[in-house]
């Protein structure tokens, strides 16, 4: 019951969250953990669909490689390809990402981590730096994960601006291979929520396959109707 009160309160916070974010609001919800020997190859995709919308039928795909640089920090590199119209699919940007685990899992009431990202958009010659606080708490058989992100954009073709984003995932740890969830996203002109699923298949103590998918629906008239996100990673 306490977990339901926690979730209800944070959902209200997310929906009332004043945010300025005109980029890809829906993306991976990061957990605040780093494995000491972590190495992985990851693929993500994001598909948006809405008739009569400027971003109708847009597609973004990201491919990356990451590895632990210490017991608490992991570094990752990504290439991002995007398509808005059917004939403009191209490699749009590259990213460098650093995750840092502030606390050991279960050490405190909440588990804490940090996220740092740098992205360079090739087509517009713009830059973006993201810093974020990653939080997670377990309630018996469920887990609540929250990302609060601060984004700064600059470049010759855009106005320098500071933005914020909010991501939330509340999942039920039913089985390692199947964990249903609810996800919430908030940003400028974007408020969405929807169901998701994630799972892990272990091949050995050091090799495993992780996957996750979610369908996010608009919660207001400013938000694009439907967004499908999918991610899969192989850790070794």
N, C-alpha and C positions, 0 to 999 in steps of 0.2 A: 504493500500500500504506500509506503514512503517513497518508493521509486516512482509511482504514478504522480505523486505530488511534485516531486523533483522535475519530472518530464513536463507536466502541465505548466509549471512556472517558467521553465526555460523555453518552451514553445511560445508562450506569450511574449517573452523577451525577444525571441527571434522575429516574430511577426511585427513587433513594434520597433525593431532595430532600425535606426536611421543610418542608411548606408549610401555611399557613393561608389558605385562600381559599374563601369560600362563595358567590362571585358567578359570573359567566360566565368560566370558566377558558379555554375554547376561544374564540379570537378571532384577529384578524390577527396574523401574525408580522411585526414591523416591521423594515425594513432601515435602517441608520444613515446614509442619504444624503438630501440635500436639493438640489433643483435651484434655481439662482439665480433663474429666472423661473417657478418652479413654480406652477401653478394647476390645481385638479382638483375634479370632482364625483364623489363616491363613494357606492356603495350596498353594504351588507353584510347578509347574512341568516344566521341560525343556527337550525337545527331539531334538536330532541332527541326521541328516541323510545325508550320502554321500557315494557312492560306492567307494571302494578302499581307504578309509580314515581310519586311526587308530581309530578314534572316531565314526565310522559308527554305527548307531543304539544305541547311548548312551542315557541314561535316568537318570535324576536327579530329586528327589522329596524332598520337604522340608515342614515340618509341624512345626508350631510355635504358641506360645501364648505371647501376649504383653499387656501392661497396662501402663497408665500414672502414673508417680511418682511425678509430679508437674504440674503446668499449662503450662510449656514449655518443659518438658522432658518426654520421653516414653522409657520403657525398654521392650525387647523381647528376648525370648529363642527359639532356633530352633534345630531340629534334621534333618539331611540330609542323605538320602539314594541314592546310585548311582548304575548304571549298565552300563558297557561298553560292555562286552560280555554277551550272554544270561544266563550264569550260574554263574555270579559273582555279583548278586544283593545283597547289604548288606548296613547296616547303616555305613556310612563312616565318619561322623564328627558331631560335635555340634557347635553351634554358640551362642554368646551373643551379642545383638545389643542395642545401645543407640542412640536415635534421640533427637536433641535439637533444638527448634525453636528460632532463634535469633531475628526475628522481627514479629510483628503482621501482619496479612494479610491486604495488602493495605496501610500499614504505610509508605512505601517508594516506589520508582519506581519499585524495584524488592523486592520480598520476599526471605528471607534468612534462612537457617538452616544448621545444622551440623549432620554428621553421624559418629558413632564409632562402629566398629565390631571387635570381637575376634573369630577366628575359630580354632578348633583343629582337625586335621585329624588323626583318630584312626589307620588306616591301615599303614600309613607311619610315624606316630609319628612326624608330622610337625605342625607348627603353622603359623597363618596369622593374622595380625592386619591391619584393613582398617580404614582410616580417609577420610572424604569427605565433600565437600561443596555442598549444595543443593540450587538451585536457581529456582525461578518461576516468570513469568511475564504474565499478561493478556493483550490481544489486542482485545478489543471489544468482539467478540464471540469465540476467540481462546485463548489458553494458551500454553506457551513455558516453559518446565521444563528441567533443565540441572543438571547433576551430574558429578562432577570431583572428582575422587577418587585416593588416594595414598595408595598403598598396600606394606606391608613389610612381607616377608616370611623368616622363619628360621626353622632349624631342623637338625637332625643327617643325614638324607638321601638326603638333598638338599643343594644347595649353597645359603647362605644368600643373598637376593636381594631385591631391591626396585623397585616397579612396579607402573604403572599408568593406569587408565581406564577413559573412557569418555562415558556417556550415555545421550541421548537427546530424548525428546518426545514432539511433536507438535500436539496438539489435538484441534478438533472443538467441542465446547460444544453445540451440536445439541439438545439433550435432556438429562436429567439426566440419563436415562436408556441406552442411546446409544450415545457414543462420539467417532467418528473415529479419528485416529491419524496416524502420521508417526514417526517411531523410528529409531535412528541411534546409533550404538555401535562401539567403536574403542579400540583396544588393540594390543599387539604384535601378529603378524600372524592372526589378526582378524580385518576386516572392513566389517560391515554389516549394512543393512537398510531394512525396509519393513513396511507394513501396520499393524495397530493394531486397537483394539476396546476396550472400557471400559465402565462401567456403574454402577449405584447405584440404589438400590431399597430400599426405606425406609419403615419399618414396623411401626415405631413410632419415636418420636423425638430422642430417645436414641438407637434405634435398626435399623441396616441397613445391607444390603448385597452388597458387592462390588466385581466386577469381572473385569478381563482384560485379553486380549489375543493378541498375535502378531506373525506374520510369518516374520522372518528375513532372507534375502538372501545375499549371498556373493557379495562383491564389488571388490574383487581381487582374484588372484589364490591361495593365502595362506589361505583363509577363507573357512571353511566348508560350503557346498552348502546351506543347509536349516536348520534353527533352529526354532522350535515352542516353544513358552513360554506361560504359562497359570497360572493365580493366582486368587484365590477367598478367601475372608475374610468376617467373620461375626463379626460385632461390636455391643457391647451391654453394 
